[in-house]
Amino acid sequence: MIHNVSRILLGWPQMAIICILYSFAKFTVSQKTEEVPPLLIITFSGFRWDYLNRTITPNFDDFMKSGVYATEGLQPVFPTSTLTNHWSIVTGLYAESHGIIDDKFYDPIGTDSNINKTAIPVYQNKTVRHGNLLYDTGVEPIWISNSLQNPLGRTGSIMWWGAENSINGIKPYYHMPYGSDVDDKSKIDKIIELLTTHSDAINLGLLCFLEPDQTAHVYGPDSNEVTAMIEKADKLMGYFMEEMYRVGLLDNINIIVTSDHGFSSNSKDNLIYLDDFVDPRDYDIVHHNPVASIIPHEGKEEEIYKQLHHASESRPFSVYKREDIPQRLHYRNNDRVTPIIAMADLTYSFITNMSVDDFNSGGSSGYDNKYAEMRPFFMASGPDFKQNYSVKSFQLVDLYPLMCLLLELKPADNNGSLDIVSNLLAEYTEPSNDSSVLYIRILATTSCISLLLFVCILRRRRYLRSRFKQWIPSSWQEQGVQTIAWPVVSPRTTTSRPHSTQMPLMMDFTDSDDEF
């Protein structure tokens, strides 16, 4: 009896349900079983793609052989400036989309009277504080995704531009703010400490070195001083690799080494005097080298544009109204872009309200990103990358979806693509929306279980009805006794049956009787 009842309860439909639930649970658990390697992004600001050919760089060379690299660097975001491109790396967005449109810019919409609406980089003035107004524009830098999507997601930032701001109420788990008095080796020691602190180790690191950018601004990118900075950067890379090996991290972490932009030389012989074409009393200028951001005074926009456009026909610069900026620059669709911008040709600089003697720049970034001189270098190594593999070039904004893929994060809306960077990976599968896949699996599992339960109920109902018919004595049917179809329940009736007839007891049934 017990054996047969158990066979009813654990027939093939029930066993199928158990198998489905087990498979679903196993799939869900397996998604979290495999450990995702941590990711570290390192930038050497102003490190042009061809600097590696200038001098001996054994540590960079070894790193490239162990991983992947771009033979002609990356195409940065326009303008090819420090703050703009550091923000593009962590958001995957063009300047017009994330709003950090240059190292220095003006926000006409901001309403906080306590905030200076002109964004001045802190490396120019350490007392400047903008709060979150200029950065919190609705974008989602990768440390927010890392924090929200990964219960153990922690981001450590060492002087990464923009990371000092609270975006959507979230900052990196740790942030070392800008300070030129911090030794570069101390930065490396700190990021390794953050990666190896077992109680609250970070899984995403952002590390920024300020050289060779600062030296190139003073002496120019082709100077011996910059060559010395390239060699210093290579030694830092060697120290970093040794320390990573010492703590046992070198084979278990993905590392991307890149830069924000390249560099071009400047000269006093290549100056463009804006005062020769337009009256400086008719406009305000926010930024003037090599992109002049001009805000005409009321009623002067058309006059200033025509004057500059006429001058550009014979001088080495171009000028645009905001709405006419070439689409390839992805720069015109933001209110922070001034009504008129003028773009100097490579190696040229604008000056206004100053003499030649006051101009002291040896080099600059910020030029049109079509110039090869503006391209930063790129290399990466780690368990998820191929070895000694190269591509020609790709866009800097492609780094963001690559970073999300390495951390198994769902990327926010961005301008990047995996078309090229996916070739850098040792193994690559098309990313899917994990939450959608999970919902579909839950829905499919629920539907299967419901269907099987429905089948079970129907089969059991049919089985019990057939058994009940076998229990009814033939004498009842001959006397016209009314029966009720099992298992419908109805109020007790007064219908009686002959007392001489006894309901037979349910007997053990054979395998042939079992429909389950």
C-alpha positions in Angstrom: 0.0 0.0 0.0 2.7 2.5 1.1 4.8 1.6 -1.9 2.1 2.2 -4.3 1.1 5.6 -2.7 4.7 6.7 -3.0 4.6 5.8 -6.6 1.6 8.1 -7.1 3.3 11.0 -5.3 6.6 10.5 -7.1 5.6 9.6 -10.6 7.4 10.9 -13.6 5.8 14.4 -13.6 6.9 15.0 -10.1 10.4 13.7 -10.8 10.5 16.0 -13.8 9.7 19.0 -11.6 12.4 18.1 -9.2 14.9 17.8 -12.0 13.9 21.2 -13.4 14.3 22.9 -10.0 17.7 21.2 -9.4 19.0 22.3 -12.8 17.8 25.9 -12.3 19.4 26.0 -8.8 22.6 24.6 -10.2 22.7 27.2 -13.0 22.0 30.0 -10.6 24.8 29.0 -8.2 27.2 28.3 -11.0 27.0 32.0 -12.1 28.6 33.1 -8.9 31.0 30.2 -8.4 33.7 31.3 -10.9 35.8 34.1 -9.5 36.2 37.2 -11.7 39.8 38.6 -11.7 40.2 42.1 -10.4 40.9 44.9 -12.9 43.5 47.7 -12.7 43.5 50.7 -15.1 46.8 52.7 -15.2 47.2 56.0 -17.1 50.5 57.8 -17.8 49.0 61.2 -18.7 50.3 62.6 -22.1 52.1 59.4 -23.1 51.9 59.5 -26.9 51.7 56.2 -28.8 55.1 56.5 -30.4 57.0 57.4 -27.3 58.0 53.8 -26.9 60.2 54.1 -30.0 62.1 57.0 -28.5 64.3 55.1 -26.0 64.8 51.7 -24.4 61.7 50.6 -22.5 62.4 46.9 -21.4 59.6 46.8 -18.9 56.9 48.1 -21.2 58.2 45.7 -23.9 58.0 42.7 -21.6 54.5 43.7 -20.6 53.4 43.9 -24.3 54.8 40.5 -25.1 52.8 39.0 -22.2 49.6 40.6 -23.5 48.1 42.8 -26.1 48.8 46.3 -27.5 47.7 48.8 -30.2 50.5 49.5 -32.7 49.2 53.0 -33.5 47.6 53.8 -30.2 44.0 54.9 -29.5 41.8 57.6 -31.0 41.0 59.9 -28.1 37.9 61.9 -27.5 37.7 65.5 -28.8 39.0 67.7 -27.3 42.1 65.7 -26.6 42.5 67.0 -23.1 43.2 65.4 -19.7 39.9 65.7 -17.8 37.8 65.0 -20.9 39.5 61.7 -21.8 39.9 60.4 -18.2 36.2 60.9 -17.8 35.5 59.2 -21.2 37.6 56.1 -20.1 35.4 55.5 -17.1 32.1 56.3 -18.8 32.6 55.3 -22.5 31.0 58.6 -23.6 32.0 61.4 -25.9 32.4 64.9 -24.4 29.0 66.1 -25.6 27.4 63.2 -23.8 29.2 63.3 -20.4 29.6 67.1 -20.2 33.3 67.4 -19.3 33.9 69.2 -22.5 37.5 70.4 -21.7 40.0 71.0 -18.9 38.4 74.4 -18.4 34.8 75.2 -19.4 31.7 77.3 -18.5 28.4 75.9 -17.4 25.6 78.3 -18.4 22.8 76.2 -16.7 24.2 75.6 -13.2 22.2 77.5 -10.6 24.2 76.8 -7.4 25.4 80.3 -6.3 28.1 78.7 -4.2 29.7 76.9 -7.1 32.0 78.6 -9.6 30.3 78.0 -12.9 33.7 78.1 -14.7 35.4 74.7 -14.3 39.0 75.3 -13.6 41.2 72.2 -13.2 42.6 71.7 -9.8 46.2 71.4 -11.1 45.9 75.1 -12.2 44.4 76.2 -8.9 44.4 73.9 -5.9 42.0 76.1 -4.0 39.2 75.6 -6.6 36.3 73.4 -5.5 33.4 72.7 -7.8 31.5 70.2 -5.8 29.5 67.7 -7.8 27.6 70.2 -10.0 29.8 69.9 -13.1 30.3 66.1 -13.0 27.0 64.7 -11.8 25.2 65.1 -15.1 23.3 61.7 -15.1 26.2 59.6 -16.3 27.3 56.4 -14.6 31.1 56.0 -14.2 32.2 52.4 -13.9 32.7 52.5 -10.1 29.0 53.1 -9.7 28.1 50.0 -11.8 30.8 48.0 -9.9 29.2 49.1 -6.5 25.6 48.5 -7.5 25.9 45.3 -9.5 28.5 43.4 -7.4 27.9 42.9 -3.7 31.7 42.8 -3.2 32.4 45.5 -5.8 34.8 48.1 -4.4 36.8 50.7 -6.4 40.0 52.3 -5.4 41.1 55.5 -7.1 44.6 57.1 -7.0 44.4 60.6 -8.3 41.9 59.7 -11.1 40.5 62.9 -12.5 36.8 63.3 -11.6 36.7 60.5 -9.0 36.7 63.0 -6.2 33.1 63.8 -7.0 30.0 62.1 -5.7 28.0 60.8 -8.7 24.4 59.8 -7.9 25.5 59.9 -4.3 28.3 57.3 -4.8 32.0 57.8 -4.7 34.8 55.2 -5.1 35.3 53.1 -2.0 38.7 54.8 -1.7 40.1 57.9 -3.4 43.4 59.6 -3.1 42.9 63.2 -4.3 45.2 65.1 -6.6 48.5 66.1 -5.0 51.8 66.5 -6.8 53.7 66.0 -3.6 52.8 62.2 -3.5 55.7 60.0 -4.7 54.8 57.8 -7.7 56.1 54.6 -5.9 53.8 55.5 -3.0 50.9 55.4 -5.4 51.9 51.9 -6.6 52.3 50.8 -3.0 48.8 52.1 -2.1 47.0 50.5 -5.0 48.6 47.2 -4.2 47.6 47.5 -0.6 44.0 48.2 -1.7 44.1 45.1 -3.9 45.5 42.8 -1.2 43.6 43.9 1.9 41.6 40.7 2.5 38.8 42.1 4.6 37.8 44.8 2.0 40.0 44.4 -1.1 39.0 46.3 -4.1 38.2 44.6 -7.4 38.7 47.7 -9.6 41.7 50.0 -9.4 42.2 53.4 -11.1 45.8 54.7 -11.0 46.9 57.9 -12.7 50.5 59.2 -13.2 50.9 62.8 -14.2 54.0 62.4 -16.3 55.1 62.8 -19.0 52.3 65.3 -19.5 53.6 68.0 -17.1 57.1 67.9 -18.5 55.9 68.0 -22.1 53.9 71.2 -21.4 57.1 73.0 -20.3 59.8 71.6 -22.6 57.8 70.1 -25.5 57.1 66.5 -26.5 60.4 66.2 -28.5 62.6 67.3 -25.7 65.3 65.3 -23.9 63.4 66.0 -20.7 60.4 64.1 -22.0 62.7 61.2 -23.1 63.9 61.1 -19.5 60.3 60.9 -18.3 59.6 58.0 -20.6 62.5 56.1 -19.1 61.2 57.0 -15.6 57.8 55.6 -16.5 59.4 52.4 -17.7 61.2 52.0 -14.4 58.0 52.6 -12.6 56.4 49.9 -14.6 59.2 47.6 -13.6 58.8 48.4 -10.0 55.0 47.8 -10.3 55.5 44.4 -11.9 58.0 43.3 -9.3 55.7 44.3 -6.4 52.7 42.6 -8.0 54.8 39.4 -8.4 55.9 39.6 -4.8 52.4 39.7 -3.5 51.2 36.9 -5.8 48.8 39.1 -7.9 50.6 39.3 -11.2 49.0 36.2 -12.7 45.5 36.8 -11.3 44.7 40.3 -12.4 43.8 42.0 -15.6 45.8 45.2 -16.2 45.2 47.9 -18.8 48.0 50.5 -19.3 47.1 53.5 -21.4 47.0 57.3 -21.5 44.5 60.1 -22.0 46.0 61.8 -25.1 49.2 62.4 -27.1 51.1 65.6 -27.5 52.2 68.3 -30.0 54.9 70.8 -29.8 54.2 74.6 -29.5 56.3 77.5 -30.6 56.2 81.3 -30.4 56.6 81.2 -34.1 53.2 79.5 -34.5 50.9 81.9 -32.6 47.5 83.1 -33.8 46.5 86.6 -32.5 42.7 86.6 -32.0 43.0 90.4 -31.3 44.0 90.8 -35.0 40.6 89.7 -36.1 38.0 90.5 -33.4 37.7 93.1 -30.7 38.4 91.5 -27.3 35.7 93.8 -25.8 33.0 92.1 -27.8 33.4 88.6 -26.3 34.5 86.5 -23.3 36.8 83.6 -23.7 36.8 80.6 -21.4 39.6 78.5 -23.0 41.9 79.6 -25.7 44.6 77.0 -26.5 44.3 75.1 -28.8 40.5 75.4 -28.9 39.2 78.9 -28.3 35.9 78.8 -26.6 34.2 82.1 -27.3 31.1 83.6 -25.7 30.0 86.7 -27.8 28.4 89.5 -26.0 24.7 90.1 -26.8 24.2 91.0 -30.5 27.8 90.3 -31.5 27.7 86.6 -32.4 27.2 86.9 -36.1 29.7 89.7 -36.4 32.4 87.8 -34.6 31.8 84.6 -36.5 32.1 86.3 -39.9 35.3 88.0 -38.8 36.9 84.8 -37.6 35.6 82.8 -40.6 37.1 85.3 -43.0 40.5 85.1 -41.2 40.4 81.3 -41.1 40.5 81.2 -44.9 44.1 82.3 -44.9 45.3 81.4 -41.4 45.9 77.9 -39.8 42.7 77.5 -37.9 39.0 76.7 -38.4 36.0 78.3 -36.8 32.4 76.9 -36.2 29.2 77.9 -34.7 28.2 75.3 -32.1 25.5 73.8 -34.3 27.9 73.5 -37.2 30.7 71.7 -35.4 31.5 68.5 -37.5 29.6 65.5 -36.3 32.7 63.3 -36.3 33.9 65.3 -33.2 30.8 64.5 -31.2 31.0 67.9 -29.6 28.1 70.1 -30.6 25.2 68.6 -28.6 25.9 70.1 -25.2 25.0 73.5 -23.8 28.4 73.9 -22.2 29.9 74.2 -25.6 30.2 77.9 -26.3 28.3 79.5 -29.2 31.6 79.8 -31.2 34.7 77.7 -31.1 37.9 78.2 -33.1 40.3 75.2 -33.5 44.0 75.8 -34.2 45.9 73.5 -36.6 48.5 71.2 -35.1 51.4 73.0 -33.4 49.6 76.4 -33.5 48.2 78.3 -30.5 45.7 81.1 -30.0 46.6 84.1 -27.8 44.6 87.1 -26.7 45.3 90.0 -24.4 48.9 88.9 -24.0 52.3 89.5 -25.7 54.5 86.9 -27.3 56.9 87.1 -24.3 54.0 85.9 -22.0 53.6 82.7 -24.1 55.6 80.0 -22.5 54.1 76.6 -23.6 56.5 74.1 -25.0 53.7 71.7 -26.0 50.0 71.0 -25.8 47.2 68.5 -26.2 43.6 69.4 -27.0 43.9 69.4 -30.8 41.6 67.7 -33.3 41.6 64.0 -32.6 42.3 63.3 -36.3 46.0 64.0 -35.8 48.1 61.0 -35.0 50.1 63.1 -32.5 47.1 63.2 -30.3 46.9 59.4 -29.9 47.7 57.8 -26.6 49.4 54.4 -26.2 47.7 51.2 -25.1 48.7 47.8 -23.8 47.1 45.2 -21.5 47.9 41.9 -19.9 46.2 39.3 -17.7 44.4 36.0 -17.6 41.7 37.2 -19.9 43.9 38.6 -22.6 45.8 37.0 -25.4 49.6 37.0 -25.4 51.8 38.9 -27.8 48.8 40.0 -29.9 48.3 43.4 -31.5 45.7 45.5 -33.3 46.3 48.7 -35.2 44.0 51.1 -33.2 40.6 51.6 -31.8 38.6 54.4 -30.0 39.4 55.3 -26.5 35.6 55.0 -25.6 35.9 51.3 -26.4 37.8 50.8 -23.2 34.7 51.2 -21.1 32.7 48.3 -22.5 35.9 46.2 -22.4 36.3 47.0 -18.7 32.6 46.1 -18.0 33.1 42.8 -19.9 36.2 41.9 -17.8 34.3 42.7 -14.6 31.1 41.0 -15.8 29.1 44.2 -15.3 26.2 45.4 -17.4 27.5 48.6 -19.0 25.5 51.8 -18.8 24.6 53.6 -22.1 27.8 54.5 -23.8 29.4 55.3 -27.2 31.9 52.5 -27.1 32.0 49.2 -29.0 33.3 45.7 -28.5 33.9 45.1 -32.3 37.6 45.5 -32.1 38.6 45.1 -28.5 36.8 41.7 -28.2 39.7 40.4 -30.4 42.1 41.2 -27.6 40.5 38.5 -25.3 41.7 34.9 -25.0 38.1 33.8 -25.0 35.1 35.9 -25.9 31.4 35.2 -25.9 28.7 37.7 -26.9 27.6 39.5 -23.7 24.0 39.1 -22.8 21.6 40.9 -20.5 22.0 38.7 -17.4 18.9 40.0 -15.7 16.8 39.3 -18.8 18.2 35.8 -19.1 17.5 35.2 -15.4 13.9 36.4 -15.8 13.4 34.3 -18.9 14.7 31.2 -17.0 12.5 31.9 -14.0 9.4 32.4 -16.3 10.2 29.2 -18.3 10.8 27.2 -15.1 7.6 28.4 -13.5 5.6 27.7 -16.7 7.0 24.1 -16.9 6.2 23.5 -13.3 2.7 24.8 -13.6 2.1 22.7 -16.7 3.4 19.6 -15.1 1.3 20.2 -11.9 -1.8 20.7 -14.1 -1.0 17.4 -15.9 -0.6 15.6 -12.5 -4.0 16.9 -11.3 -5.8 15.8 -14.4 -4.2 12.3 -14.4 -4.9 11.9 -10.7 -8.5 13.0 -11.2 -9.0 10.5 -14.0 -7.3 7.8 -12.1 -9.5 8.3 -9.0 -12.6 8.4 -11.0 -11.8 5.1 -12.7 -11.0 3.5 -9.3 -14.2 4.9 -7.8 -16.2 3.3 -10.6 -14.7 -0.1 -9.7 -15.8 0.3 -6.1 -19.5 0.7 -7.0 -21.4 -2.6 -6.6 -23.4 -3.8 -9.6 -26.5 -4.1 -7.4 -26.5 -0.4 -6.9 -26.7 0.3 -10.6 -29.5 -2.3 -10.9 -31.5 -0.6 -8.1 -30.9 2.9 -9.7 -28.9 4.3 -6.8 -27.5 7.7 -7.9 -23.8 8.2 -7.5 -21.7 11.4 -7.5 -18.7 11.8 -9.7 -15.5 11.8 -7.6 -14.0 14.0 -6.3 -16.8 16.6 -6.5 -18.1 17.4 -3.0 -21.8 18.0 -2.5 -24.1 18.2 0.5 -25.0 14.9 2.2 -28.3 13.5 0.8 -30.8 11.2 2.3 -30.5 8.7 -0.5 -29.9 5.3 1.1 -28.6 2.1 -0.2 -29.5 -1.5 0.9 -27.8 -2.3 4.2 -27.0 -5.7 3.0 -24.5 -4.3 0.5 -21.1 -3.3 1.9 -18.6 -0.9 0.3 -15.5 -2.9 -0.6 -12.3 -1.8 0.9 -9.5 -0.3 -1.3 -7.1 -3.2 -2.1 -3.5 -3.1 -3.2 -3.3 -2.5 -6.9 -0.9 -3.9 -9.4 1.6 -2.2 -11.7 -0.9 -2.5 -14.5 -3.4 -0.4 -12.6 -0.8 2.4 -12.0 -1.1 5.1 -14.6 1.8 7.1 -13.2 
